[in-house]
């Protein structure tokens, strides 16, 4: 409770014990003025208290808004951090997808290359069947695929007598016909391979089947060269009895094993992995 001092004149007058009407009127007027001032002060105090309450409410409201803003900021920062993580993940996924697409494109190119090579080999095989149709039908030549290589097989019995390396007239005729056709294929190389059965041979000229197979291979090679095949396209090899085509336990099997094979040497540069092998070899 606020206390207010009475005007000095009122106190003085009360102390003297004698108050005139004029003094009373003056005192009353001064008292009314004091009361009015007191009432005004109380109104100002009430107004200030109301302002204080409004300010307090405003402060509370602002503090709540600041708290809400801080919480929203924290949420947005979390979303931004998550967005950064998602973006990084998307970039990684994009990079992996690009690599996957590149790998698939390379795989597709490799598959197309293999398909083209396969179609080319099939076409070459059909071409050989057409070229040597007469010899094939006469039983003097067979065209087959052995270990991924195209092979022309001539039975030894039409080429050489048993244990001999001298070409028969029939064999020479067949070889000349083969050589003339192969000479038309300028982009290929041919390896002549001699094979025998497992019946051992031993004489001054041929100590083993290897020497016999080797001598026969060279005779065939020279005959093919004479038929028109360039010497740089030709090579010879001998396997003796060590690469049989059939079971040596029967006469029929032995006959199949006595043979000359003309191998169409594959071009390794067309095979998958060739470039990698060259790089590995430092070539």
C-alpha angles and dihedrals in degrees: 000000000000118000124210126197118235116240113276092237091058092051092047093049092049090050094053092056093220120093124175124212089251091050089047091052092048091047091048091049091049090048092051090049090050091049090049091049089047091050090049091050091050090050090050091048090050090048091049091048090050090048089050091051091049091048091049090051090047090049090049090049092048091048089052090049091048090050091048090047091050090050091048090048090051090049092049091048089052090049090048090050090048089046090053090050091047090048091050089048091048091050090051091047089048091051092048090047091051090049090047091050090048090049092048091048090051091046090050091050090049091049091050090049091051090047091050091048091048091050089048092052091048090050091049091049092051089047091055091049089053095045094051100032092123095050091044093052090047090055093241097112139029127195116206144146116252121180090342093308128110109240132190108206123199118187110243092224092071092046108041139014117243112290092001134112097198112112117236121230091247091049093048091051092051092047093049090053090049092046093051091054095044090049087067090064102077098172097059137080124215129208119199111214124192121210133179138185120256097264103121121237128196128172139124094278100038114031090178143000089269092065091045092050091046094051092049091049092054092048090052091046092054091047091053090048089052089052090060109275112136112247092234087062093056136078135160135220137176127212100169110195094330100094105046122183094201142014112294089208092090135048089239091053092048090051091054091049093054098080149122116231124197106201121203098224108230119234102241092194088074094055122099112262096026094118090049091051091051091050091048090051090049094241 
